[in-house]
Amino acid sequence: MGKRIGIIGGGAAGLFTACLLKRFSANDDIEVTILEKNSVPGQKLTLTGHGRCNITNRKPVSELKKGYHEAENFLYPALKEFGPEDTISFFEERLGLKVKEEDNNRIFPVCDSAVKVRDAIVSYISDRTEILCDTKVTCIKSSEGFEVSTSRGEFNFDCLVLSCGGSSFPQTGSSGDSYRFAESLGHTVIPVRAALAPVKADDDSQAFTGRLSGVSVTAEVSVYCQERKTASCLGELMFTDFGLTGPAVMELSREIPSDITGSDARIELDLVPSMSDGEFDSGLQSLIREHPDTKITTLLSRFVPASVALGISALAGVADLYSQGFTKENRKKTVKAVKHLKIGIDQAPSIGKAYVTRGGVMLKEIERKTFGSKIVQGLYIIGEAVDIDGVSGGYNLQACMSEAYLVTKDILNLK
Ligand SMILES: Cc1cc2nc3c(=O)[nH]c(=O)nc-3n(C[C@H](O)[C@H](O)[C@H](O)COP(=O)(O)OP(=O)(O)OC[C@H]3O[C@@H](n4cnc5c(N)ncnc54)[C@H](O)[C@@H]3O)c2cc1C
């Protein structure tokens, strides 16, 4: 009998592990079983990339690693061993899915279908992997190997891959079980919070964002906690009824503390990031001189979309004013509204709406060259379950793939 390998969770990380175990093993030396609680595997995978699946990102690994925040050095060996080019080759040559590159080095399948990606993976592994769906794992015990209790009875494995996800998008199945199992096996879990999530504004700011709902702008977005700027980035954002969303805001959402209350935190938007406050003020003054009979809102629409100009000038209390008689004080208020637009936040971003989870199984307890547990022999922990989250753009699926390779390499004793 071959080595019995149990994979807990048939999401991206679990499915990728089954793929690479098949790809790199000789015929009958392993028995692979995926235990998945949903009736179909890979539910979150089918939602990725707005249903198109942003598989990976073609940046050089030395650049790519910077997208994993505090975990960049931890993940580097995995990315070096199995990087974007390896993922692309695997998809094209083994899964038969040709890929294409889009902006910012993002890689998608040519078919533009995350469901087809999931189906191709399931079809690839099905002859070498038993996929047991509707099988919820309830308890894991380790002694000689692993005893796994499920809604469909007991299973025994020689080694175990814990890949049942994080806490984000729980409707896809990832409801935090990884953490309970890891803790029951002696691991420490760093408290989880949202990453890559939309941000809900407080009631006052919602009145503003709601009026601009659906409007997208490019801005410098900054997070302030107790009046201290803690993070910022330049990119696209969208105003919504509830607050803000879009790449730049989602990117920064992980920096908003999970325990904020009242007016502890805010987001500040610079809607004309290409100019300093002084340059913007001078630019506005020149326009005022050139167009003495024009409404300020009209002049502002030279810098920002017309709907935003309207909202901003109302906020600054200058919406009905014309260039003539526009005072220095009025200009000051306008510069503040355009370059330092404050959006109040009175609650942390929701993990339920987050694309990924920040926090998870502590990296110090995981061997970075194998993703094996330093606490339990034969246990591997990968995917969103561990304390790694990447920026958007294919980084999170690539992390799952690179980690799955290290696990495969260790289990199969590959050189
Ligand atoms: C809307 C959305 C879009 C995204 N788009 C992208 C993208 O384009 N590119 C990218 O790189 N990343 C993207 N991500 C992030 C990416 O999907 C995740 O990083 C990745 O799915 C994590 O894989 P995982 O296997 O760790 O967890 P999951 O994919 O969540 O899989 C965990 C699996 O474990 C199962 N499970 C949980 N508990 C149990 C249990 N007790 N017993 C048995 N099974 C269990 C779950 O049902 C689930 O199938 C996106 C995420 C979301 C939510």
The ligand as an SDF file (V2000), in Angstrom:
LIG
                    3D

 53 58  0  0  0  0  0  0  0  0999 V2000
  -14.2860   36.8530   -4.6580 C   0  0  0  0  0  0  0  0  0  0  0  0
  -12.8300   36.4280   -4.5980 C   0  0  0  0  0  0  0  0  0  0  0  0
  -12.0230   36.6100   -5.7010 C   0  0  0  0  0  0  0  0  0  0  0  0
  -10.6740   36.2240   -5.6480 C   0  0  0  0  0  0  0  0  0  0  0  0
   -9.9000   36.3570   -6.7760 N   0  0  0  0  0  0  0  0  0  0  0  0
   -8.6260   35.9630   -6.7670 C   0  0  0  0  0  0  0  0  0  0  0  0
   -7.8320   35.9880   -7.9500 C   0  0  0  0  0  0  0  0  0  0  0  0
   -8.3220   36.2960   -9.0560 O   0  0  0  0  0  0  0  0  0  0  0  0
   -6.5200   35.6080   -7.8560 N   0  0  0  0  0  0  0  0  0  0  0  0
   -5.9610   35.2010   -6.6760 C   0  0  0  0  0  0  0  0  0  0  0  0
   -4.7460   34.9040   -6.6490 O   0  0  0  0  0  0  0  0  0  0  0  0
   -6.6970   35.0830   -5.5430 N   0  0  0  0  0  0  0  0  0  0  0  0
   -8.0160   35.4320   -5.5690 C   0  0  0  0  0  0  0  0  0  0  0  0
   -8.7840   35.2920   -4.4330 N   0  0  0  0  0  0  0  0  0  0  0  0
   -8.1640   34.6720   -3.2380 C   0  0  0  0  0  0  0  0  0  0  0  0
   -8.1260   33.1320   -3.3940 C   0  0  0  0  0  0  0  0  0  0  0  0
   -9.3770   32.6730   -3.8530 O   0  0  0  0  0  0  0  0  0  0  0  0
   -7.7810   32.4710   -2.0620 C   0  0  0  0  0  0  0  0  0  0  0  0
   -6.5310   32.9650   -1.6480 O   0  0  0  0  0  0  0  0  0  0  0  0
   -7.6890   30.9470   -2.2140 C   0  0  0  0  0  0  0  0  0  0  0  0
   -8.9280   30.4150   -2.6490 O   0  0  0  0  0  0  0  0  0  0  0  0
   -7.3180   30.2990   -0.8820 C   0  0  0  0  0  0  0  0  0  0  0  0
   -7.2840   28.9050   -1.0910 O   0  0  0  0  0  0  0  0  0  0  0  0
   -7.4760   27.8800    0.1200 P   0  0  0  0  0  0  0  0  0  0  0  0
   -7.4710   26.5430   -0.5000 O   0  0  0  0  0  0  0  0  0  0  0  0
   -6.5240   28.1810    1.1910 O   0  0  0  0  0  0  0  0  0  0  0  0
   -8.9240   28.2020    0.6900 O   0  0  0  0  0  0  0  0  0  0  0  0
  -10.3500   27.9800    0.0060 P   0  0  0  0  0  0  0  0  0  0  0  0
  -10.2480   28.1990   -1.4510 O   0  0  0  0  0  0  0  0  0  0  0  0
  -11.2840   28.8240    0.7820 O   0  0  0  0  0  0  0  0  0  0  0  0
  -10.6590   26.4440    0.2290 O   0  0  0  0  0  0  0  0  0  0  0  0
  -10.8810   25.8780    1.4870 C   0  0  0  0  0  0  0  0  0  0  0  0
  -11.7590   24.6460    1.2910 C   0  0  0  0  0  0  0  0  0  0  0  0
  -11.8420   23.9270    2.5270 O   0  0  0  0  0  0  0  0  0  0  0  0
  -13.1670   23.4730    2.6970 C   0  0  0  0  0  0  0  0  0  0  0  0
  -13.4080   23.2460    4.1330 N   0  0  0  0  0  0  0  0  0  0  0  0
  -13.4640   24.1630    5.1210 C   0  0  0  0  0  0  0  0  0  0  0  0
  -13.6970   23.5770    6.3030 N   0  0  0  0  0  0  0  0  0  0  0  0
  -13.7840   22.2360    6.0560 C   0  0  0  0  0  0  0  0  0  0  0  0
  -14.0150   21.1140    6.8780 C   0  0  0  0  0  0  0  0  0  0  0  0
  -14.2300   21.2140    8.1960 N   0  0  0  0  0  0  0  0  0  0  0  0
  -14.0400   19.8900    6.2960 N   0  0  0  0  0  0  0  0  0  0  0  0
  -13.8510   19.7340    4.9480 C   0  0  0  0  0  0  0  0  0  0  0  0
  -13.6410   20.7850    4.1280 N   0  0  0  0  0  0  0  0  0  0  0  0
  -13.5920   22.0240    4.6780 C   0  0  0  0  0  0  0  0  0  0  0  0
  -14.0080   24.5940    2.1220 C   0  0  0  0  0  0  0  0  0  0  0  0
  -15.3060   24.1590    1.8000 O   0  0  0  0  0  0  0  0  0  0  0  0
  -13.1960   25.0090    0.9140 C   0  0  0  0  0  0  0  0  0  0  0  0
  -13.5610   24.2920   -0.2500 O   0  0  0  0  0  0  0  0  0  0  0  0
  -10.1310   35.6630   -4.4600 C   0  0  0  0  0  0  0  0  0  0  0  0
  -10.9630   35.4790   -3.3540 C   0  0  0  0  0  0  0  0  0  0  0  0
  -12.3040   35.8410   -3.4140 C   0  0  0  0  0  0  0  0  0  0  0  0
  -13.1840   35.6130   -2.2160 C   0  0  0  0  0  0  0  0  0  0  0  0
  1  2  1  0
  2  3  1  0
  2 52  2  0
  3  4  2  0
  4  5  1  0
  4 50  1  0
  5  6  2  0
  6  7  1  0
  6 13  1  0
  7  8  2  0
  7  9  1  0
  9 10  1  0
 10 11  2  0
 10 12  1  0
 12 13  2  0
 13 14  1  0
 14 15  1  0
 14 50  1  0
 15 16  1  0
 16 17  1  0
 16 18  1  0
 18 19  1  0
 18 20  1  0
 20 21  1  0
 20 22  1  0
 22 23  1  0
 23 24  1  0
 24 25  2  0
 24 26  1  0
 24 27  1  0
 27 28  1  0
 28 29  2  0
 28 30  1  0
 28 31  1  0
 31 32  1  0
 32 33  1  0
 33 34  1  0
 33 48  1  0
 34 35  1  0
 35 36  1  0
 35 46  1  0
 36 37  1  0
 36 45  1  0
 37 38  2  0
 38 39  1  0
 39 40  1  0
 39 45  2  0
 40 41  1  0
 40 42  2  0
 42 43  1  0
 43 44  2  0
 44 45  1  0
 46 47  1  0
 46 48  1  0
 48 49  1  0
 50 51  2  0
 51 52  1  0
 52 53  1  0
M  END
$$$$
